[in-house]
Amino acid sequence: AAGDPEETFKQNSGTWSAMLTKAKNLPKTSAQKPLPCTFCPKSFNNASDLKRHQRIHTGERPFGCAVCGKRFALRGNLITHERGHSGSKPFSCQQCGKSFAHGSNLTTRNMQAQIQVRTVKQNSVGSLSAKQTKVKNQPKTRTHKRWTCSYCPKSFNNTSTLNRHQRIHTGEKPFGCAVCGKRFADRGNLITHERGHSGSKPYTCQQCGKSFAHCSNLTAHQRVHTGEKPFCCSLCGNFNNTSDLKRHQRIHTGEKPFGCSVCGKRFAHRGNLITHERGHSGSKPYTCQQCGKSFAHGPNLTAHQRVHTGEKPFCCSLCGKTFAWHYPFKRHMALHGQNGLSQGL
């Protein structure tokens, strides 16, 4: 009967079941996600995903490295970063035993191994034509990267890398040092720079205990112990790192790429230019913590601090006299030289 409640329920149940099936088969849209971002049109199913996403807009980085101070928006990125300090490599290849700090590196290695195996099999049975093999072996092109720079043809896998790259073109330097005001295009460069003010040296050599502000300096220092000098000057000797080699080669070329904007004097090294410019500006960024006296150059502060500590690191090998500073020591040694000459006569 038309008015039978049981029949009506069955009909409605069938209709509702069909609607559910149809809804499940539909692609998910942002309208189905109840938590919208307040900065962009994206929506999310849960509060944690929304919170993580919004850090892209706010720039919030709540997770900080206890060793070097670098901060991260995601806890997982912090954990990955900290392995660089600890040397931890928890991801091991089951085939060869090689270990990696990051899971993505292990995945890449496994994929490369699989490709090599497939290539060997394909070549052995001759299943691929020469044209197919050539296409397979071609390197990936930029067409695989979806974010393209609006100033040059380069492309990137994600927007953060694209934004960093585009600062090369725009000259934007959004990260400023709170101590001296110097600005940087990358947050990492700012953190590295700030260690010069704080004296923080989080990278320590396990062999001699010497510490460094920058990881690259530790890597270069460790070659002192190993004797490795992988970077070779075509005209003379070998060097521990590329920056030393590049600076050294300017001796041969006479290149002075760094020019003073005030007087035009040019320098082979950026550090020498910075030191020189303080003579124009009167800047004295190096301050003694004990008496408050300031200096334009770091070595001058180091020498001054010996007034307080009483340290005398320069020792005469002939008479045992010690000196706090290099110049009086040099003058003293010259006197020994003159006495030696007069005695020889």
C-alpha positions as CSV (number, residue, x, y, z in Angstrom):
1,A,0.0,0.0,0.0
2,A,1.0,3.5,-0.8
3,G,0.7,4.6,2.8
4,D,2.6,1.6,4.3
5,P,5.3,3.0,6.7
6,E,7.5,-0.1,6.2
7,E,7.4,0.3,2.3
8,T,8.2,4.0,2.6
9,F,11.2,3.3,4.9
10,K,12.6,0.7,2.3
11,Q,12.2,3.2,-0.5
12,N,13.9,6.0,1.5
13,S,16.7,3.6,2.6
14,G,17.4,2.7,-1.0
15,T,17.5,6.3,-2.1
16,W,19.8,7.2,0.8
17,S,22.1,4.3,0.1
18,A,22.4,5.4,-3.6
19,M,23.2,8.9,-2.5
20,L,25.9,7.7,-0.2
21,T,27.4,5.6,-2.9
22,K,27.4,8.5,-5.3
23,A,28.9,10.8,-2.7
24,K,31.7,8.3,-2.0
25,N,32.5,8.1,-5.7
26,L,32.7,11.9,-6.0
27,P,36.2,13.6,-5.8
28,K,36.8,15.4,-2.5
29,T,36.5,19.2,-2.7
30,S,37.5,21.9,-0.3
31,A,33.7,22.4,0.5
32,Q,33.7,19.0,2.2
33,K,36.6,20.1,4.5
34,P,35.1,22.0,7.5
35,L,38.2,24.0,8.5
36,P,39.1,26.8,6.0
37,C,42.5,28.7,6.1
38,T,42.0,32.4,7.0
39,F,44.7,33.4,4.5
40,C,43.9,31.4,1.3
41,P,41.1,29.3,-0.1
42,K,42.4,26.0,1.1
43,S,40.4,23.9,3.6
44,F,41.4,21.0,5.9
45,N,39.8,18.1,7.7
46,N,41.5,18.6,11.0
47,A,42.9,21.4,13.1
48,S,46.5,20.0,13.2
49,D,46.7,20.1,9.4
50,L,45.3,23.6,9.3
51,K,47.7,24.8,11.9
52,R,50.7,23.4,10.1
53,H,49.5,24.9,6.8
54,Q,49.0,28.4,8.3
55,R,52.6,28.6,9.3
56,I,53.4,29.0,5.6
57,H,51.5,32.3,5.8
58,T,52.5,33.5,9.3
59,G,56.2,32.4,9.0
60,E,55.9,30.9,12.5
61,R,58.7,28.4,13.4
62,P,58.0,27.0,16.8
63,F,60.6,24.2,16.8
64,G,64.2,25.3,17.5
65,C,67.4,23.3,17.3
66,A,69.1,23.2,20.8
67,V,72.5,23.1,19.2
68,C,72.6,25.9,16.6
69,G,69.3,27.7,17.1
70,K,67.9,27.2,13.6
71,R,64.1,27.1,13.7
72,F,61.5,25.0,11.8
73,A,57.8,25.1,11.1
74,L,57.5,21.3,11.4
75,R,58.8,19.0,14.1
76,G,59.8,16.4,11.6
77,N,62.1,18.9,9.8
78,L,63.8,19.7,13.2
79,I,64.4,16.0,13.9
80,T,65.9,15.6,10.4
81,H,68.1,18.6,10.9
82,E,69.4,17.5,14.3
83,R,70.8,14.3,12.7
84,G,73.3,16.6,11.0
85,H,74.7,17.4,14.5
86,S,74.5,14.0,16.0
87,G,75.6,12.0,12.9
88,S,72.6,9.7,13.3
89,K,71.8,7.6,10.2
90,P,68.8,5.5,11.1
91,F,67.8,4.5,7.6
92,S,69.7,1.5,6.3
93,C,69.7,-0.2,2.9
94,Q,68.8,-3.9,3.3
95,Q,70.8,-4.8,0.2
96,C,74.2,-3.2,0.9
97,G,74.0,-2.0,4.5
98,K,74.7,1.7,3.7
99,S,73.0,4.1,6.1
100,F,71.3,7.5,5.6
101,A,70.2,10.3,7.8
102,H,67.0,10.9,5.7
103,G,64.4,8.4,4.6
104,S,64.2,10.1,1.2
105,N,67.9,9.4,0.5
106,L,67.4,5.7,1.2
107,T,64.3,5.7,-1.1
108,T,66.3,7.4,-3.9
109,R,69.0,4.8,-3.5
110,N,66.5,1.9,-3.7
111,M,64.9,3.4,-6.8
112,Q,68.3,3.8,-8.4
113,A,69.1,0.2,-7.6
114,Q,65.8,-1.0,-9.1
115,I,66.3,1.1,-12.2
116,Q,69.8,-0.5,-12.6
117,V,68.3,-4.0,-12.2
118,R,65.6,-3.3,-14.7
119,T,68.1,-1.8,-17.2
120,V,70.3,-4.9,-17.0
121,K,67.3,-7.2,-17.5
122,Q,66.0,-5.1,-20.4
123,N,69.4,-5.0,-22.1
124,S,69.9,-8.8,-21.6
125,V,66.7,-9.8,-23.3
126,G,66.8,-6.9,-25.8
127,S,63.2,-5.9,-25.0
128,L,63.7,-2.2,-25.5
129,S,64.5,-0.5,-28.8
130,A,67.5,1.8,-29.0
131,K,65.2,4.8,-29.1
132,Q,63.4,3.7,-25.9
133,T,66.7,3.1,-24.1
134,K,67.9,6.5,-25.1
135,V,64.8,8.2,-23.7
136,K,65.0,6.2,-20.5
137,N,68.6,7.2,-19.9
138,Q,68.0,10.9,-20.5
139,P,68.3,13.1,-17.4
140,K,65.1,14.7,-15.9
141,T,64.3,18.1,-17.3
142,R,62.8,21.1,-15.7
143,T,59.4,20.1,-17.1
144,H,59.0,17.8,-14.1
145,K,59.1,20.8,-11.8
146,R,55.8,22.7,-11.5
147,W,57.0,26.0,-10.1
148,T,58.7,28.2,-12.6
149,C,60.7,31.4,-11.9
150,S,59.1,34.5,-13.4
151,Y,62.5,36.1,-14.1
152,C,64.5,33.1,-15.6
153,P,63.8,29.6,-17.1
154,K,64.6,27.8,-13.8
155,S,61.9,25.6,-12.2
156,F,61.4,24.2,-8.7
157,N,59.6,21.4,-6.9
158,N,58.1,23.6,-4.2
159,T,57.2,27.3,-3.6
160,S,59.6,27.8,-0.7
161,T,62.6,27.0,-2.9
162,L,61.2,29.2,-5.7
163,N,60.7,32.1,-3.3
164,R,64.3,31.8,-2.1
165,H,65.6,31.7,-5.6
166,Q,63.6,34.7,-6.8
167,R,65.3,36.8,-4.1
168,I,68.4,36.6,-6.3
169,H,66.5,38.6,-8.9
170,T,64.6,40.9,-6.7
171,G,67.4,41.6,-4.2
172,E,64.9,41.2,-1.4
173,K,66.6,40.5,2.0
174,P,63.8,40.0,4.5
175,F,65.9,38.7,7.4
176,G,67.7,41.4,9.5
177,C,70.3,41.0,12.3
178,A,69.1,42.5,15.5
179,V,72.6,43.5,16.5
180,C,74.2,45.2,13.5
181,G,71.2,45.5,11.1
182,K,72.8,43.5,8.2
183,R,70.2,41.9,6.1
184,F,70.0,38.5,4.4
185,A,68.0,36.7,1.8
186,D,68.0,33.4,3.7
187,R,67.2,32.8,7.3
188,G,70.0,30.2,7.6
189,N,72.6,32.9,6.6
190,L,71.2,35.2,9.3
191,I,71.5,32.5,11.9
192,T,75.1,31.8,10.8
193,H,75.9,35.5,10.9
194,E,74.5,36.0,14.4
195,R,77.0,33.4,15.7
196,G,79.7,36.0,15.0
197,H,78.0,38.3,17.6
198,S,77.1,35.6,20.2
199,G,80.3,33.6,19.9
200,S,78.3,30.4,19.5
201,K,80.3,27.5,18.0
202,P,78.0,24.5,17.9
203,Y,80.2,22.3,15.6
204,T,83.0,20.5,17.5
205,C,85.8,18.4,16.1
206,Q,85.7,14.9,17.8
207,Q,89.5,14.5,17.4
208,C,90.9,17.7,18.9
209,G,87.9,19.4,20.5
210,K,88.1,22.6,18.5
211,S,84.7,24.2,17.8
212,F,83.4,26.2,14.9
213,A,80.5,28.5,14.1
214,H,79.9,26.9,10.7
215,C,79.5,23.3,9.7
216,S,81.6,23.8,6.5
217,N,84.5,25.2,8.6
218,L,84.4,22.0,10.7
219,T,84.5,19.9,7.5
220,A,87.5,21.9,6.2
221,H,89.2,21.6,9.6
222,Q,88.9,17.9,9.8
223,R,91.1,17.7,6.7
224,V,93.9,18.9,8.9
225,H,93.7,15.6,10.7
226,T,93.2,13.5,7.6
227,G,95.7,15.4,5.4
228,E,93.2,15.5,2.6
229,K,93.6,18.4,0.2
230,P,91.1,17.7,-2.6
231,F,91.1,21.2,-4.3
232,C,94.0,21.8,-6.6
233,C,95.4,25.1,-7.9
234,S,96.5,24.7,-11.5
235,L,99.6,26.9,-10.8
236,C,100.8,25.7,-7.4
237,G,99.5,23.7,-4.5
238,N,96.4,22.0,-3.1
239,F,93.8,23.3,-0.6
240,N,91.3,22.0,2.0
241,N,88.2,23.7,0.6
242,T,86.9,25.5,-2.5
243,S,86.7,29.0,-0.8
244,D,90.4,28.9,0.1
245,L,91.2,27.8,-3.4
246,K,89.1,30.6,-4.9
247,R,90.7,33.2,-2.7
248,H,94.1,31.9,-3.4
249,Q,93.7,32.0,-7.2
250,R,93.1,35.8,-6.9
251,I,96.8,36.1,-6.1
252,H,97.6,34.7,-9.5
253,T,94.9,36.6,-11.4
254,G,95.1,39.9,-9.5
255,E,91.3,39.9,-9.3
256,K,89.8,42.3,-6.8
257,P,86.0,41.9,-7.0
258,F,85.1,43.8,-3.9
259,G,85.0,47.6,-4.1
260,C,84.5,50.3,-1.5
261,S,81.4,52.4,-2.3
262,V,83.0,55.5,-0.6
263,C,86.5,55.8,-1.9
264,G,86.6,53.1,-4.7
265,K,89.4,51.1,-3.2
266,R,89.2,47.4,-4.3
267,F,89.9,44.2,-2.4
268,A,90.4,40.6,-3.2
269,H,88.5,39.4,-0.1
270,R,85.1,40.6,1.1
271,G,86.3,40.5,4.8
272,N,89.0,43.0,4.0
273,L,86.4,45.3,2.3
274,I,84.1,45.1,5.4
275,T,87.0,45.9,7.7
276,H,88.1,48.8,5.5
277,E,84.6,50.3,5.4
278,R,84.5,50.6,9.2
279,G,87.2,53.2,8.8
280,H,84.7,55.4,6.9
281,S,81.6,54.6,9.1
282,G,83.4,54.6,12.4
283,S,81.6,51.3,13.3
284,K,83.1,49.3,16.2
285,P,81.0,46.2,16.5
286,Y,83.4,44.2,18.8
287,T,82.9,45.1,22.4
288,C,84.9,43.9,25.5
289,Q,82.5,42.3,28.0
290,Q,84.7,43.3,30.9
291,C,85.3,47.0,30.4
292,G,83.0,48.0,27.5
293,K,85.7,49.2,25.2
294,S,84.8,48.7,21.5
295,F,86.9,47.9,18.4
296,A,86.5,47.9,14.7
297,H,88.3,44.6,14.2
298,G,87.9,41.2,16.0
299,P,91.7,40.6,16.3
300,N,92.0,43.9,18.1
301,L,89.4,42.8,20.7
302,T,91.2,39.5,21.1
303,A,94.5,41.3,21.8
304,H,92.9,43.8,24.1
305,Q,91.3,41.0,26.3
306,R,94.8,39.9,27.2
307,V,95.0,43.1,29.4
308,H,92.3,41.5,31.6
309,T,93.4,37.8,31.4
310,G,97.2,38.4,31.7
311,E,97.7,35.9,28.9
312,K,101.1,36.1,27.1
313,P,101.0,33.7,24.2
314,F,104.2,34.9,22.4
315,C,107.3,33.3,23.8
316,C,110.9,33.9,22.8
317,S,112.7,30.6,22.1
318,L,116.1,32.2,22.9
319,C,115.6,33.8,26.3
320,G,112.1,32.6,27.4
321,K,110.6,36.1,27.7
322,T,106.8,36.2,27.0
323,F,104.7,38.9,25.4
324,A,100.9,39.6,25.2
325,W,101.1,41.0,21.7
326,H,102.8,40.1,18.5
327,Y,104.4,43.5,17.7
328,P,106.5,43.8,20.9
329,F,107.5,40.1,20.4
330,K,108.6,40.8,16.8
331,R,110.6,43.8,18.0
332,H,112.2,41.8,20.7
333,M,113.2,39.0,18.3
334,A,114.8,41.6,16.0
335,L,117.1,42.6,18.9
336,H,118.3,39.0,19.2
337,G,119.0,39.1,15.5
338,Q,121.1,42.2,15.8
339,N,123.0,40.9,18.8
340,G,123.7,37.6,17.0
341,L,125.1,39.6,14.0
342,S,127.3,41.7,16.2
343,Q,128.6,38.6,18.1
344,G,129.3,36.9,14.7
345,L,131.4,39.9,13.6
